[in-house]
Amino acid sequence: MRAQFGLLTFGVFLIFVAAWISSWILGAIKVQNVAPLVLLSTGVWTISLAIVRKVSHSIDGDAFATFSWGMLFIVLGGSWFLSNIGMAVEFVIVFLLLLLGGLAVATALR
């Protein structure tokens, strides 16, 4: 089952890359926003995968570790994106607090 999730995640990642590159080609976003948005989207997917792992007890793997990586991807991608569009650097602190809060909640529910 683990190999199937690995292949599924790789396929979803390629879809994210294709979608954000297409958005850039169509002029919806700037080229410097492609990588942060791919990272952000991958984080959302990773958290979704962690939820599936938590609900399905038959799947090998630690759902908490997967959730933690997803939160990290979201924080990094979101901070990078916000800095690219001109938001204040202080929002990085907000994202780090979101990361710590999300991990605290996940740990408490573990």
N, C-alpha and C positions, 0 to 999 in steps of 0.2 A: 504494500500500500504506500510505503514511503516513496518509492521510485515514481509512482504515479503522481503523487503530490509534487515531487520535484519537477517532473515534466510539465505538469499543469501550471506550476508557478512560472517556469521558463516561458511557456506559451503566453500566459497572461502578461508577463513582462514585455515580451515582444509586441503584443497588442498595444500596451501602453506607449511604448516607444513609437510605434507606427502612428498612433492617434495624435500624440503631441507633435510629432514631426509634421503630420498632415495639417494640424492647426497652425503651425508656423508657416508652412507653405501657403496656406490660404490667407495668411496675414492676421489671424486672430490673436497670436501671441508673438513676442520677439524671440529670436533664436536663443538668447541667454536664459530664457525661461523654460526651455525644453527639458534640460537635465533636472532642475529642481522639481518640476511638475511630474516627471517620471519617478523621481525618488519619493515624492509625496504620494502618488498613486500606488506605488509598490508598497508603501507603508500601510495604506488602507487595505490592500489585498492581504498583506501579511497578518494584520489583525483579524481579518475575516477568516483566514486559515487557522489562526489560533483558536478562534471560537469553534470552528468545526472540530479541531482536535480535542477541545475541552468537552464538547457535547458527545462526541463519539469516543467512547472509552476503548474501542478496539484498535485505534490508530496509535502506532508507536510515536513517541516524541513528547517533548515537554511543551505544553501549551503556554506556560508562563514565559519561557525563553522566547518562543515565537512572538508572543504578544509584546515582549520587551523590545525585540528587534523592530517590530512594526511601529511602535511608539517612537523609537529612535529615528527611523526613516522619516516619519511624519514631521518630527521636530526639525531635523536637518533640512528636509526639503521645503518645509513651510518657512523656516527662517531664511533660507537662501532665496526663495521666491520673494518674500517680503522685502528683503534688502535689495533685490533687483528692481522692484517696482518703486523704490524710493521711500519705503517706510522707515521709521526710526529704528536704530539698532537696539533700542531698549525692548523692542518686541521679542528679541531673542530671549530675554529674561522671562517674558511671559510664556514663551514656548517651553523653556526649560522647566518652569513651574508646572506647566501642563504635563510634561513628561514625568516629573516626580510625583504629581498627584495621581496620574493614571497608573503608574507603577505601584503606588501605595494602595490604591483601590484594588488593583489586581492581586496584590500580595494579601490583602485583608480577605478577599473572597476565595483565595486559594485553598 
